[in-house]
Amino acid sequence: MCSRSVFAFGHKLSDSKAVVHLIQTYAQTKELIKGKQLHAQLIRGGCLPCTFLTNHFLNFYSKCGELDYTIKLFDRMPQRNMVSWTAMITGFSRNLRFGEALYTFCQMRVEGEVTSQFALSSVLQACASLGSFQFGTQVHCLVVKCGFGCELFVGSNLTDLYSKCGEVPSTSKVFEEMPCKDEVLWTSMIDGFVKNGNFEKALIAYKEMVIDDVFIDQHVLCSTLIACSALKATGFGKSLHSTIVKFGFEYETFIGNALTDMYSKFGDMVSASNVFQINSGFRNIVSFTTIIDGYVEMDQIEKALSTFVDLRRWGIEPNEFTFSSLIKACANQAKLEHGSQLHGQVVKFNFDRDPFVSSALVDMYGKCGLFDHSIQLFDEIETPNDIAWNTLVGVFAQHGLGRNAVETFNGMIHRGLKPNAVTFVNLLKGCSHAGMVEDGLNYFYSMDKIYGVVPREEHYSCAIDLLGRAGKLKEAEDFINSMPFEPNAFGWCSFLAACKTHGDKERAKLVADKLMKLEPESSGAHVLLSNIYAKERQWEDVRILRKMIRDGNTKKLPGYSWVDIGNKTHVFGVEDWSHPQKKEIYEKLDSLLDQIKSIGYVPQTELVLIDMDDTLKEKLLLNHSERIAVAYSLLTSPTGKPIIVKKNLRVCSDCHSALKYISKVTGRNIIVRDISRFHHFSNGSCSCGDYW
C-alpha cells in the first residue's frame, strides 16, 4: 500500500486497521460523502483494488442505500471471496431487493464459493419477505448440511420464514431444535404465532420466556399485547401493562399504540383514552387512528369525530385507515351529513382513489339511503377490488334490489374476482328481499361446488329467510331438518316471523319453543307468538305470554325512529310526547291522516293486537314512531329534500301503506331504513313492491 499518501483526518493510508475503522464508522452513521472521499483517496493513492478493503466498501455502500455503487464495485473486483458474495447478498436483502438477493446467492453457489451463515441468514430473510416457501426449504436443507442449524440468527430467520408462510408446525420444530434460545428467537416465535392467529400459543410462549428468564424487550411485549387484544385477555393484558411501566416502555410510541388498541378491543375506552393522553408527546397518525377506531367500534361516533378534529389541530395528516374507520362509523349510524363532510376531506387529501376508502364511501351512502351515490362512486373506482364489489352487492341487497345484486355479482365473476363468504351473505339477502327464491337457492348450492366457499351459519340462515319470506314454510322446515347443525337465533327468528306472516300457528309454537331455549332472555319469540295468538283472538293465551314477559327475565325492545335535522338527531318513540314541537307534530299527523284517507288510505286496525275499540286502534297506528318522524321532517326539512328515517324494528304494514299515500299527497320522497332493509316511497309506491 502507498505509505506516502495521508488522509485528510491525519490517518496514513497504509494503516489498514484505521482505514477499516473509518469505513465502518461511516457505514454506521451513513456519511456517504465522507465515505466516497475516503474511497477516492485510496484509489488515487494506488491502494485499491484490494479484496479486503473493497469488501468493507461493499458493505458501506449497501448500508447507505447506494446499491448502484455496490454492484459496480462488485462487478469490477478481480478477485471475490465468501465475504464479497455475502456483502452483496446482505446488501440486496437489506435494501428490500429480495429477488436479486436470491439470484446472487444462486450465482455464488454456481461459482462454487463456500456459503457463510451470514449469507444464509440474509437469503432466508429474502425468502420470508417474498413468501418463497419452496426456495426457503431448500436453503434450510443447506443450513443443516453446512452445520449452521444451531446458529441463533439463522434459527431466528428460519422461524420467521415458516411463520410468514403459515407453516406453524415447522416454526415450532425449528424453535424446539435450537439448543440455545435468545430474545430474538423467542420474539420471532411469538410474533409468528400472532401473525398466524395462534394467540393462545403466543401467550403460552411469552409465559415460558419469562420463566426461562429471557430478556424482555418492547418488541415481544408489542406482539403479546396484540395476542391479548385478539383474545380479549383482560387480566393478562393488564399484567403486561404493569410490566411495560416497570421496564419504562410506556412512552414508546408503538407500545402506547398497542396498549390503546388492546384496551379499545376490551371495550375499555376509559383506559384506552388514559394511555392515549399519557403518550400525548409521542402521538403519530397510528396513535390517533387507533383511538378513533376504538371509539367507532364502541359506537361513540361523536368522540371519534372530535378526536379527528384534534388530529388536524396537531398538524397530523389523516391516512386512508383514519378515513375508512370514520366513514364506517357514519355508515353504521347513517350519519349522512358527517359522512358527506368526510367525503370532502377524502377528496382534499387525495384518498378518493384508494380502493378501501372508496369502498367505505360506497357503503356509507348506501346505508344512508342514497344508493345512486353508491353506484356513481363505484363507477369512478379505476380498478375495483373484491371489497368494492362486495360492498356494492351489499348496497343493492339492503335496498331490496335483488336483480341488481345478481348483475353485480356476475360482473365481479366476469372480471376474474373470487367471491367469498361475505359476497354470498349479501347475494342471498338480496335474493330474499326480492322474492328470488330459485335464484337464491341456486347460489346457495353452488357456493361449495363451484366457488369453493363452504356455507356457514349465516348462509343457512339466509336460505331459511329466503324460503320463509316467500311462504314456503314446508320447504323451509325440510331445509332446517337437512342442515348439518341447528339454526342460530337469526335463522329461527326468521322462520318464526314467516310463520306469523303466513298464519301457521302450529309451526310457530314449535319454532318459538326452540328460540326461547336458545335465547331465554330475549322477548322476540314471546312477542311474535303473542301476536299470532292475538291475530286468532286467543286473548287468554296472549295474557299468559305477556305475563311471562313481565315476570320473567326477558327484555322487550322498544320501537323508535330517528331523523337527522340540522346536525342534530331527533329520536321518537311510539306516542312520543317529549319533543318540544309535539303540538305542531301531532297537528301535522292529523292533517296528513285526513289527506291520505281522502285518496284511499284505510287503517289496518286488525294489526293492533289488543282487545279495544277500532277508534283507539286507529289512534295507536297514527302515533307509530316512523310516522311521527316523517311528520317532524315535513315540518322542518327543506322542500324537495328527501326525508330519511331510521327505525330499529321492522316497519309495520299499516305504516308502509300510510307512507306510500303520504309520499303521494306531499310530493316528497321518503326513505325508511328499518332493521332489515330500505324502503323508498315515491308518488304512492314503494321500491319493495310490497314484498318485504
C-alpha positions as CSV (number, residue, x, y, z in Angstrom):
1,M,0.0,0.0,0.0
2,C,1.1,3.6,-0.6
3,S,2.9,4.8,2.5
4,R,3.2,8.4,1.4
5,S,-0.5,9.3,1.0
6,V,-2.1,10.8,4.0
7,F,-5.9,11.0,4.5
8,A,-7.4,14.4,5.4
9,F,-8.1,13.2,9.0
10,G,-4.5,12.5,9.6
11,H,-4.6,8.7,9.2
12,K,-1.9,7.1,7.0
13,L,-3.5,5.0,4.2
14,S,-1.0,2.3,5.0
15,D,-2.7,1.8,8.3
16,S,-5.4,-0.7,7.2
17,K,-7.0,-1.0,10.6
18,A,-7.5,2.7,10.8
19,V,-9.0,2.8,7.3
20,V,-11.3,-0.1,8.1
21,H,-12.4,1.6,11.3
22,L,-13.3,4.8,9.3
23,I,-15.2,2.8,6.7
24,Q,-17.2,1.0,9.4
25,T,-17.9,4.3,11.2
26,Y,-19.2,6.0,8.0
27,A,-21.3,2.9,7.3
28,Q,-22.9,3.1,10.8
29,T,-23.5,6.9,10.6
30,K,-24.4,6.7,6.8
31,E,-22.0,9.5,6.0
32,L,-21.9,8.8,2.2
33,I,-19.9,11.9,1.2
34,K,-17.1,11.2,3.6
35,G,-17.0,7.5,2.6
36,K,-16.8,8.5,-1.0
37,Q,-13.9,10.9,-0.3
38,L,-12.1,8.1,1.5
39,H,-12.7,5.7,-1.4
40,A,-11.3,8.3,-3.8
41,Q,-8.2,8.9,-1.7
42,L,-7.5,5.2,-1.6
43,I,-7.9,4.8,-5.4
44,R,-5.7,7.9,-6.0
45,G,-3.1,6.5,-3.6
46,G,-3.0,3.2,-5.5
47,C,-4.2,1.3,-2.6
48,L,-7.1,-0.3,-4.5
49,P,-8.1,-2.8,-5.8
50,C,-7.7,-4.8,-2.6
51,T,-10.3,-7.5,-1.8
52,F,-10.1,-6.9,2.0
53,L,-10.9,-3.1,1.7
54,T,-13.3,-3.5,-1.2
55,N,-15.5,-5.9,0.8
56,H,-15.8,-3.2,3.5
57,F,-16.8,-0.6,0.8
58,L,-19.4,-3.1,-0.5
59,N,-20.9,-3.1,3.0
60,F,-20.6,0.7,3.3
61,Y,-22.4,1.5,0.1
62,S,-25.2,-1.0,0.7
63,K,-25.8,0.4,4.2
64,C,-26.1,3.8,2.7
65,G,-28.6,2.6,0.1
66,E,-26.3,3.2,-2.8
67,L,-26.7,-0.2,-4.5
68,D,-25.6,1.0,-7.9
69,Y,-22.2,1.8,-6.5
70,T,-22.2,-1.6,-4.7
71,I,-23.0,-3.5,-7.9
72,K,-20.4,-1.6,-10.0
73,L,-17.7,-2.2,-7.3
74,F,-18.6,-5.9,-7.1
75,D,-18.6,-6.4,-10.9
76,R,-15.1,-4.8,-11.2
77,M,-13.5,-6.9,-8.4
78,P,-10.7,-9.1,-10.0
79,Q,-11.0,-11.5,-7.0
80,R,-14.0,-12.2,-4.9
81,N,-14.2,-14.3,-1.8
82,M,-17.0,-15.5,0.5
83,V,-17.2,-12.1,2.3
84,S,-17.7,-10.3,-1.1
85,W,-20.6,-12.5,-2.0
86,T,-22.1,-12.3,1.5
87,A,-21.8,-8.5,1.4
88,M,-23.8,-8.4,-1.9
89,I,-26.5,-10.8,-0.8
90,T,-26.9,-8.9,2.5
91,G,-26.9,-5.6,0.7
92,F,-29.8,-6.6,-1.6
93,S,-31.8,-8.1,1.3
94,R,-31.2,-5.0,3.5
95,N,-32.4,-2.7,0.7
96,L,-35.6,-4.9,0.0
97,R,-34.3,-6.1,-3.3
98,F,-35.1,-9.7,-2.3
99,G,-35.3,-11.2,-5.8
100,E,-31.7,-10.0,-6.6
101,A,-30.5,-11.4,-3.2
102,L,-31.8,-14.9,-4.2
103,Y,-30.3,-14.6,-7.7
104,T,-26.9,-13.5,-6.3
105,F,-26.9,-16.4,-3.9
106,C,-27.6,-18.8,-6.8
107,Q,-24.7,-17.3,-8.7
108,M,-22.5,-17.8,-5.6
109,R,-23.4,-21.4,-5.5
110,V,-22.7,-21.9,-9.2
111,E,-19.2,-20.4,-8.9
112,G,-18.5,-22.9,-6.1
113,E,-17.9,-20.4,-3.3
114,V,-18.3,-21.6,0.3
115,T,-21.5,-20.4,1.9
116,S,-21.4,-18.5,5.2
117,Q,-24.1,-18.4,7.9
118,F,-24.5,-14.7,7.3
119,A,-25.3,-15.2,3.6
120,L,-27.8,-18.0,4.5
121,S,-29.4,-15.7,7.1
122,S,-29.9,-12.9,4.5
123,V,-31.3,-15.4,1.9
124,L,-33.8,-16.8,4.5
125,Q,-34.8,-13.2,5.2
126,A,-35.4,-12.6,1.5
127,C,-37.4,-15.9,1.2
128,A,-39.6,-14.9,4.1
129,S,-40.3,-11.5,2.6
130,L,-41.2,-13.0,-0.8
131,G,-43.1,-15.9,0.7
132,S,-40.8,-18.3,-1.2
133,F,-41.5,-21.4,0.8
134,Q,-40.0,-23.9,-1.6
135,F,-36.8,-22.0,-2.1
136,G,-36.7,-21.4,1.7
137,T,-37.0,-25.1,2.5
138,Q,-34.0,-25.8,0.1
139,V,-32.0,-23.2,1.9
140,H,-33.0,-24.9,5.2
141,C,-31.5,-28.2,3.9
142,L,-28.3,-26.3,3.0
143,V,-28.2,-24.8,6.5
144,V,-28.3,-28.2,8.1
145,K,-25.8,-29.6,5.6
146,C,-23.3,-26.8,6.3
147,G,-23.8,-27.3,10.1
148,F,-25.3,-23.8,10.8
149,G,-28.6,-25.2,12.2
150,C,-27.6,-24.1,15.8
151,E,-26.7,-20.5,14.8
152,L,-29.2,-18.3,16.6
153,F,-29.6,-15.7,13.9
154,V,-30.1,-18.4,11.3
155,G,-32.7,-20.1,13.5
156,S,-34.5,-16.7,14.0
157,N,-34.7,-16.2,10.3
158,L,-35.9,-19.8,9.8
159,T,-38.7,-19.4,12.3
160,D,-39.6,-16.1,10.6
161,L,-39.7,-17.7,7.2
162,Y,-42.0,-20.6,8.3
163,S,-44.3,-18.3,10.3
164,K,-44.7,-15.9,7.3
165,C,-45.5,-18.8,5.1
166,G,-48.1,-20.1,7.6
167,E,-46.1,-23.2,8.4
168,V,-46.6,-23.1,12.2
169,P,-45.6,-26.7,12.9
170,S,-42.3,-26.2,11.1
171,T,-41.8,-22.9,13.0
172,S,-42.2,-24.8,16.3
173,K,-39.9,-27.6,15.2
174,V,-37.1,-25.2,14.3
175,F,-37.6,-23.4,17.6
176,E,-37.5,-26.6,19.7
177,E,-34.4,-27.9,18.0
178,M,-32.4,-24.8,18.8
179,P,-30.1,-25.8,21.8
180,C,-29.9,-22.1,23.0
181,K,-32.6,-19.6,22.6
182,D,-32.1,-15.8,22.9
183,E,-34.7,-13.0,23.0
184,V,-34.5,-12.6,19.2
185,L,-35.5,-16.2,18.6
186,W,-38.3,-16.0,21.3
187,T,-39.6,-12.8,19.8
188,S,-39.6,-14.3,16.3
189,M,-41.5,-17.3,17.6
190,I,-44.2,-15.3,19.4
191,D,-44.5,-12.9,16.5
192,G,-45.1,-15.9,14.2
193,F,-47.8,-17.3,16.4
194,V,-49.5,-13.9,16.4
195,K,-49.3,-13.4,12.6
196,N,-50.9,-16.9,12.1
197,G,-53.7,-16.3,14.6
198,N,-52.4,-18.7,17.2
199,F,-52.9,-16.2,20.0
200,E,-53.2,-18.7,22.8
201,K,-49.8,-20.2,21.9
202,A,-48.3,-16.8,21.8
203,L,-49.3,-16.1,25.4
204,I,-48.0,-19.6,26.5
205,A,-44.7,-18.9,24.7
206,Y,-44.4,-15.5,26.5
207,K,-45.0,-17.1,29.9
208,E,-42.3,-19.7,29.1
209,M,-40.0,-16.9,28.0
210,V,-40.5,-15.2,31.4
211,I,-39.9,-18.5,33.3
212,D,-36.7,-19.0,31.4
213,D,-35.6,-15.5,32.5
214,V,-35.0,-14.4,28.9
215,F,-34.6,-10.6,28.4
216,I,-38.0,-9.0,27.6
217,D,-37.9,-6.1,25.1
218,Q,-40.6,-3.8,23.7
219,H,-40.9,-5.8,20.5
220,V,-42.0,-9.0,22.2
221,L,-44.3,-7.0,24.5
222,C,-45.9,-5.4,21.5
223,S,-46.6,-8.8,19.9
224,T,-48.0,-10.2,23.1
225,L,-50.3,-7.2,23.5
226,I,-51.7,-7.9,20.1
227,A,-52.5,-11.5,21.2
228,C,-54.2,-10.2,24.3
229,S,-56.3,-7.9,22.2
230,A,-57.4,-10.7,19.9
231,L,-58.3,-13.0,22.9
232,K,-59.7,-10.2,25.0
233,A,-57.5,-11.5,27.7
234,T,-58.1,-8.6,30.1
235,G,-56.2,-9.9,33.1
236,F,-53.1,-10.9,31.1
237,G,-53.2,-7.6,29.2
238,K,-53.3,-5.5,32.4
239,S,-50.4,-7.6,33.8
240,L,-48.4,-6.8,30.6
241,H,-49.2,-3.1,31.1
242,S,-47.6,-3.3,34.6
243,T,-44.5,-4.9,33.1
244,I,-44.3,-2.2,30.5
245,V,-44.4,0.5,33.2
246,K,-41.9,-1.4,35.2
247,F,-39.4,-1.5,32.3
248,G,-40.1,2.1,31.4
249,F,-41.5,1.3,27.9
250,E,-44.8,3.2,28.4
251,Y,-43.5,6.2,26.4
252,E,-42.5,4.1,23.4
253,T,-45.0,5.2,20.6
254,F,-45.6,1.8,19.2
255,I,-46.1,0.3,22.7
256,G,-48.6,3.1,23.5
257,N,-50.4,2.4,20.3
258,A,-50.6,-1.4,21.1
259,L,-51.9,-0.6,24.6
260,T,-54.5,1.8,23.2
261,D,-55.6,-0.8,20.7
262,M,-55.8,-3.5,23.4
263,Y,-58.0,-1.5,25.7
264,S,-60.2,-0.5,22.8
265,K,-60.7,-4.2,21.9
266,F,-61.6,-4.8,25.5
267,G,-64.3,-2.1,25.2
268,D,-62.5,-0.2,28.0
269,M,-62.3,3.2,26.3
270,V,-61.5,5.0,29.6
271,S,-58.2,3.1,29.9
272,A,-57.6,3.4,26.2
273,S,-58.1,7.2,26.4
274,N,-55.8,7.4,29.5
275,V,-53.0,5.6,27.6
276,F,-53.6,7.9,24.7
277,Q,-53.3,11.0,26.9
278,I,-50.2,9.8,28.7
279,N,-48.4,9.4,25.4
280,S,-49.5,12.9,24.2
281,G,-46.0,13.9,23.4
282,F,-45.3,10.8,21.2
283,R,-48.5,10.6,19.2
284,N,-48.5,9.8,15.5
285,I,-51.1,9.0,12.9
286,V,-51.2,5.4,14.1
287,S,-52.0,6.6,17.7
288,F,-54.9,8.8,16.5
289,T,-56.3,6.2,14.1
290,T,-56.1,3.6,16.9
291,I,-58.2,5.6,19.4
292,I,-60.6,6.7,16.6
293,D,-61.1,3.1,15.6
294,G,-61.8,2.2,19.3
295,Y,-64.5,4.9,19.6
296,V,-66.0,3.7,16.3
297,E,-66.2,0.1,17.5
298,M,-68.0,1.3,20.6
299,D,-70.4,3.4,18.6
300,Q,-69.1,6.6,20.2
301,I,-69.1,8.5,16.9
302,E,-69.1,12.0,18.4
303,K,-65.8,11.2,20.3
304,A,-64.3,9.7,17.2
305,L,-65.1,12.8,15.2
306,S,-63.8,15.0,18.0
307,T,-60.5,13.1,18.0
308,F,-60.3,13.6,14.3
309,V,-60.6,17.4,14.8
310,D,-57.7,17.1,17.5
311,L,-55.6,15.2,14.9
312,R,-55.9,18.1,12.5
313,R,-55.1,20.6,15.2
314,W,-51.9,18.7,15.9
315,G,-50.9,19.2,12.3
316,I,-51.0,15.4,11.6
317,E,-52.4,14.4,8.2
318,P,-55.0,11.6,8.3
319,N,-54.4,8.4,6.3
320,E,-56.6,6.0,4.4
321,F,-57.2,3.9,7.6
322,T,-58.4,7.0,9.5
323,F,-60.9,7.9,6.9
324,S,-62.1,4.3,6.4
325,S,-62.8,4.0,10.1
326,L,-64.7,7.3,10.4
327,I,-66.7,6.7,7.3
328,K,-67.6,3.2,8.6
329,A,-69.0,4.9,11.8
330,C,-71.1,7.3,9.7
331,A,-72.4,4.3,7.7
332,N,-73.3,2.3,10.8
333,Q,-75.3,5.2,12.2
334,A,-76.5,6.6,8.9
335,K,-74.9,10.0,9.6
336,L,-75.2,11.4,6.1
337,E,-74.1,15.0,6.9
338,H,-70.9,13.9,8.7
339,G,-70.2,11.3,6.0
340,S,-70.6,13.9,3.2
341,Q,-68.2,16.2,5.1
342,L,-65.7,13.4,5.4
343,H,-66.1,12.7,1.7
344,G,-64.9,16.3,1.1
345,Q,-61.9,15.7,3.3
346,V,-61.1,12.5,1.4
347,V,-61.0,14.4,-1.9
348,K,-58.9,17.1,-0.3
349,F,-56.3,14.6,0.8
350,N,-56.4,12.6,-2.5
351,F,-57.7,9.4,-1.0
352,D,-60.7,9.3,-3.2
353,R,-58.9,6.8,-5.5
354,D,-57.9,4.5,-2.6
355,P,-60.0,1.3,-3.0
356,F,-60.6,0.8,0.7
357,V,-61.7,4.4,1.3
358,S,-63.8,4.3,-1.9
359,S,-65.5,1.1,-0.8
360,A,-66.2,2.7,2.6
361,L,-67.9,5.6,0.9
362,V,-69.9,3.3,-1.3
363,D,-71.1,1.5,1.8
364,M,-71.8,4.8,3.7
365,Y,-74.0,6.3,1.0
366,G,-75.8,3.0,0.6
367,K,-76.6,2.8,4.3
368,C,-77.7,6.4,4.3
369,G,-80.3,5.6,1.7
370,L,-78.6,7.2,-1.3
371,F,-77.7,4.1,-3.4
372,D,-77.5,6.2,-6.6
373,H,-74.5,7.9,-5.0
374,S,-73.0,4.5,-4.2
375,I,-73.3,3.4,-7.8
376,Q,-71.7,6.7,-9.0
377,L,-68.8,6.3,-6.6
378,F,-68.3,2.7,-7.6
379,D,-68.2,3.6,-11.3
380,E,-65.4,6.1,-10.5
381,I,-63.1,3.4,-9.0
382,E,-60.5,2.7,-11.6
383,T,-59.9,-0.9,-10.6
384,P,-62.5,-2.1,-8.1
385,N,-61.2,-4.9,-5.8
386,D,-63.2,-7.6,-4.2
387,I,-64.1,-5.4,-1.2
388,A,-65.6,-2.8,-3.5
389,W,-67.7,-5.4,-5.5
390,N,-68.9,-7.0,-2.2
391,T,-69.9,-3.6,-0.9
392,L,-72.0,-2.8,-4.0
393,V,-73.7,-6.2,-3.8
394,G,-74.4,-5.4,-0.2
395,V,-75.9,-2.0,-1.0
396,F,-78.3,-3.5,-3.6
397,A,-79.2,-6.2,-1.1
398,Q,-80.0,-3.6,1.6
399,H,-82.3,-1.8,-0.8
400,G,-84.1,-5.0,-1.9
401,L,-82.7,-4.7,-5.4
402,G,-82.1,-8.4,-5.9
403,R,-81.7,-8.3,-9.7
404,N,-79.1,-5.5,-9.4
405,A,-77.2,-7.6,-6.7
406,V,-77.2,-10.6,-9.1
407,E,-75.9,-8.4,-12.0
408,T,-73.2,-7.0,-9.8
409,F,-72.2,-10.5,-8.7
410,N,-72.0,-11.6,-12.3
411,G,-69.8,-8.6,-13.2
412,M,-67.5,-9.5,-10.3
413,I,-67.1,-13.1,-11.6
414,H,-66.7,-11.9,-15.2
415,R,-63.7,-9.8,-14.1
416,G,-62.0,-12.8,-12.5
417,L,-62.5,-11.9,-8.9
418,K,-63.3,-14.7,-6.5
419,P,-66.4,-14.3,-4.3
420,N,-66.1,-15.0,-0.5
421,A,-68.4,-15.7,2.4
422,V,-69.4,-12.1,2.6
423,T,-70.3,-12.0,-1.1
424,F,-72.8,-14.8,-0.7
425,V,-74.4,-13.4,2.5
426,N,-75.1,-10.2,0.6
427,L,-76.3,-12.0,-2.5
428,L,-78.6,-14.3,-0.6
429,K,-80.1,-11.4,1.3
430,G,-80.7,-9.6,-2.0
431,C,-82.5,-12.6,-3.4
432,S,-84.5,-13.0,-0.2
433,H,-85.8,-9.4,-0.2
434,A,-86.7,-9.5,-3.9
435,G,-88.5,-12.9,-3.7
436,M,-86.0,-14.5,-6.0
437,V,-86.3,-18.0,-4.3
438,E,-85.0,-20.1,-7.2
439,D,-82.0,-17.9,-7.9
440,G,-81.2,-17.7,-4.2
441,L,-81.2,-21.5,-3.7
442,N,-79.1,-22.0,-6.8
443,Y,-76.5,-19.6,-5.5
444,F,-76.6,-21.3,-2.1
445,Y,-76.0,-24.8,-3.5
446,S,-73.3,-23.5,-5.9
447,M,-71.2,-21.9,-3.1
448,D,-69.1,-25.0,-2.3
449,K,-69.4,-26.9,-5.6
450,I,-68.5,-24.0,-8.0
451,Y,-66.8,-21.3,-5.9
452,G,-65.2,-23.3,-3.1
453,V,-66.9,-21.3,-0.3
454,V,-68.2,-23.6,2.4
455,P,-71.6,-22.4,3.7
456,R,-71.6,-21.2,7.3
457,E,-74.4,-20.5,9.8
458,E,-75.2,-17.1,8.3
459,H,-75.7,-18.6,4.8
460,Y,-78.0,-21.3,6.1
461,S,-80.0,-18.6,8.0
462,C,-80.3,-16.5,4.8
463,A,-81.6,-19.6,3.0
464,I,-84.2,-20.1,5.7
465,D,-85.2,-16.5,5.5
466,L,-85.4,-16.8,1.6
467,L,-87.9,-19.7,1.8
468,G,-89.9,-18.4,4.8
469,R,-90.3,-14.9,3.4
470,A,-91.8,-16.5,0.2
471,G,-94.3,-18.5,2.3
472,K,-92.6,-21.8,1.5
473,L,-92.8,-23.0,5.1
474,K,-92.8,-26.7,4.4
475,E,-89.7,-26.3,2.3
476,A,-88.0,-24.2,5.0
477,E,-88.8,-26.8,7.6
478,D,-87.3,-29.6,5.4
479,F,-84.2,-27.4,4.7
480,I,-83.8,-26.9,8.5
481,N,-84.0,-30.7,9.1
482,S,-81.4,-31.3,6.5
483,M,-78.9,-28.8,7.9
484,P,-75.6,-30.2,9.4
485,F,-76.2,-28.1,12.6
486,E,-79.1,-26.4,14.4
487,P,-80.0,-23.0,13.1
488,N,-78.8,-19.9,15.0
489,A,-81.1,-17.4,16.6
490,F,-81.4,-15.4,13.4
491,G,-82.5,-18.5,11.5
492,W,-85.2,-19.5,14.0
493,C,-86.4,-15.9,14.3
494,S,-86.7,-15.5,10.5
495,F,-88.7,-18.8,10.4
496,L,-90.9,-17.7,13.3
497,A,-91.6,-14.3,11.6
498,A,-92.5,-16.2,8.4
499,C,-94.9,-18.4,10.4
500,K,-96.6,-15.3,11.8
501,T,-96.8,-13.6,8.4
502,H,-98.3,-16.6,6.8
503,G,-100.5,-17.7,9.7
504,D,-99.0,-21.1,10.5
505,K,-99.8,-21.3,14.3
506,E,-98.7,-24.9,14.8
507,R,-95.2,-24.4,13.3
508,A,-94.9,-21.1,15.1
509,K,-95.3,-22.8,18.5
510,L,-92.6,-25.3,17.8
511,V,-90.2,-22.7,16.5
512,A,-90.9,-20.3,19.4
513,D,-90.0,-23.1,21.8
514,K,-86.7,-23.6,20.0
515,L,-86.0,-19.9,20.1
516,M,-86.9,-19.4,23.8
517,K,-84.4,-22.2,24.7
518,L,-81.7,-20.6,22.5
519,E,-82.2,-17.0,23.8
520,P,-84.2,-17.2,27.1
521,E,-83.6,-13.5,27.9
522,S,-84.9,-12.3,24.6
523,S,-88.6,-11.4,24.3
524,G,-88.7,-11.8,20.5
525,A,-90.2,-15.3,20.4
526,H,-92.7,-14.4,23.1
527,V,-93.9,-11.3,21.3
528,L,-94.2,-13.0,17.9
529,L,-96.1,-15.9,19.4
530,S,-98.3,-13.5,21.3
531,N,-99.1,-11.6,18.1
532,I,-100.1,-14.9,16.4
533,Y,-102.5,-15.7,19.3
534,A,-103.9,-12.2,19.2
535,K,-104.5,-12.5,15.5
536,E,-106.5,-15.6,16.2
537,R,-108.2,-13.7,19.1
538,Q,-107.0,-16.2,21.7
539,W,-106.8,-13.5,24.3
540,E,-106.2,-15.8,27.3
541,D,-103.0,-17.2,25.6
542,V,-102.0,-13.6,24.9
543,R,-102.4,-12.7,28.5
544,I,-100.3,-15.7,29.7
545,L,-97.5,-14.9,27.3
546,R,-97.4,-11.2,28.2
547,K,-97.3,-12.1,31.9
548,M,-94.3,-14.4,31.2
549,I,-92.6,-11.4,29.6
550,R,-93.4,-9.2,32.6
551,D,-92.5,-11.7,35.3
552,G,-89.5,-13.3,33.6
553,N,-86.0,-12.0,32.9
554,T,-86.9,-11.1,29.3
555,K,-86.5,-7.7,27.8
556,K,-88.8,-6.3,25.1
557,L,-87.0,-3.9,22.7
558,P,-89.0,-0.7,22.4
559,G,-89.6,0.6,18.9
560,Y,-88.2,4.0,18.0
561,S,-87.3,6.0,14.9
562,W,-84.9,8.9,14.4
563,V,-84.1,11.6,11.8
564,D,-81.1,13.9,11.4
565,I,-82.2,17.6,11.0
566,G,-79.7,20.5,11.3
567,N,-76.8,18.4,12.6
568,K,-79.0,17.1,15.4
569,T,-80.6,13.7,15.8
570,H,-84.2,13.6,16.8
571,V,-85.5,10.4,18.3
572,F,-89.2,9.4,18.5
573,G,-90.9,6.5,20.2
574,V,-94.5,5.3,19.9
575,E,-96.9,8.0,21.2
576,D,-93.8,10.1,22.0
577,W,-94.9,13.3,23.9
578,S,-91.5,14.5,24.8
579,H,-90.5,16.6,21.8
580,P,-90.7,20.4,22.3
581,Q,-92.6,20.7,19.0
582,K,-95.1,18.0,19.9
583,K,-98.1,20.2,19.3
584,E,-97.1,21.1,15.7
585,I,-96.1,17.4,15.0
586,Y,-99.5,16.0,16.1
587,E,-101.4,18.7,14.2
588,K,-99.4,17.7,11.1
589,L,-100.2,14.0,11.7
590,D,-103.9,14.7,11.9
591,S,-103.7,16.8,8.8
592,L,-101.9,14.0,6.9
593,L,-104.4,11.4,8.1
594,D,-107.3,13.5,6.6
595,Q,-105.4,13.9,3.3
596,I,-104.4,10.3,2.8
597,K,-107.9,9.0,3.8
598,S,-109.4,11.2,1.1
599,I,-107.3,9.3,-1.6
600,G,-108.0,5.8,-0.3
601,Y,-106.0,5.0,2.8
602,V,-107.8,2.6,5.2
603,P,-106.2,2.0,8.6
604,Q,-105.4,-1.7,9.2
605,T,-106.8,-1.8,12.7
606,E,-106.6,-5.6,12.7
607,L,-102.8,-5.2,13.2
608,V,-103.3,-3.7,16.7
609,L,-103.3,-6.9,18.6
610,I,-105.1,-5.6,21.7
611,D,-108.7,-6.1,22.6
612,M,-110.0,-2.5,22.2
613,D,-112.3,-0.2,20.2
614,D,-111.3,0.4,16.5
615,T,-111.1,4.2,17.1
616,L,-108.5,3.7,19.7
617,K,-106.6,1.2,17.5
618,E,-106.6,3.8,14.7
619,K,-105.1,6.4,17.1
620,L,-102.4,3.9,18.1
621,L,-101.4,3.3,14.4
622,L,-101.3,7.1,13.8
623,N,-98.8,7.5,16.6
624,H,-96.2,5.0,15.4
625,S,-92.7,6.3,15.6
626,E,-91.9,6.4,11.9
627,R,-95.0,8.5,11.2
628,I,-94.0,10.9,13.9
629,A,-90.5,11.2,12.5
630,V,-91.9,11.8,9.0
631,A,-94.3,14.5,10.2
632,Y,-91.5,16.3,12.0
633,S,-89.3,16.1,8.9
634,L,-92.1,17.6,6.8
635,L,-92.3,20.5,9.2
636,T,-88.5,21.2,9.4
637,S,-86.6,20.0,6.4
638,P,-86.3,22.0,3.1
639,T,-89.0,21.3,0.4
640,G,-87.7,18.9,-2.2
641,K,-85.1,17.2,0.1
642,P,-85.6,13.5,0.6
643,I,-86.8,12.5,4.1
644,I,-84.6,9.8,5.6
645,V,-85.9,8.0,8.6
646,K,-84.1,5.2,10.5
647,K,-86.0,2.7,12.5
648,N,-84.8,-0.1,14.9
649,L,-87.6,-2.5,14.2
650,R,-89.4,-3.8,11.1
651,V,-91.8,-1.2,9.6
652,C,-95.4,-2.4,10.0
653,S,-97.7,-2.9,7.0
654,D,-100.1,-0.2,8.1
655,C,-97.2,2.4,8.3
656,H,-95.9,1.0,5.0
657,S,-99.3,1.7,3.4
658,A,-99.7,5.2,5.1
659,L,-96.2,6.3,3.9
660,K,-97.0,5.4,0.3
661,Y,-100.0,7.7,0.5
662,I,-98.1,10.4,2.3
663,S,-95.4,10.4,-0.4
664,K,-98.1,11.0,-2.9
665,V,-100.0,13.8,-1.2
666,T,-96.8,15.7,-0.2
667,G,-94.8,15.0,-3.3
668,R,-91.8,14.1,-1.2
669,N,-89.5,11.1,-1.5
670,I,-89.4,9.3,1.8
671,I,-86.7,6.8,2.6
672,V,-87.1,4.5,5.6
673,R,-84.3,2.2,6.8
674,D,-85.7,-0.5,9.1
675,I,-83.9,-3.3,10.8
676,S,-83.6,-5.4,7.6
677,R,-83.7,-3.2,4.6
678,F,-84.6,0.2,2.9
679,H,-88.0,1.3,1.6
680,H,-88.1,4.1,-0.9
681,F,-91.5,5.7,-1.0
682,S,-92.3,7.9,-4.0
683,N,-95.5,9.1,-5.6
684,G,-97.6,6.5,-3.8
685,S,-95.5,3.4,-4.3
686,C,-92.5,1.7,-2.6
687,S,-89.4,0.3,-4.1
688,C,-90.0,-3.1,-2.3
689,G,-93.1,-3.7,-4.5
690,D,-94.9,-4.5,-1.2
691,Y,-92.7,-7.6,-0.7
692,W,-90.5,-7.3,2.4
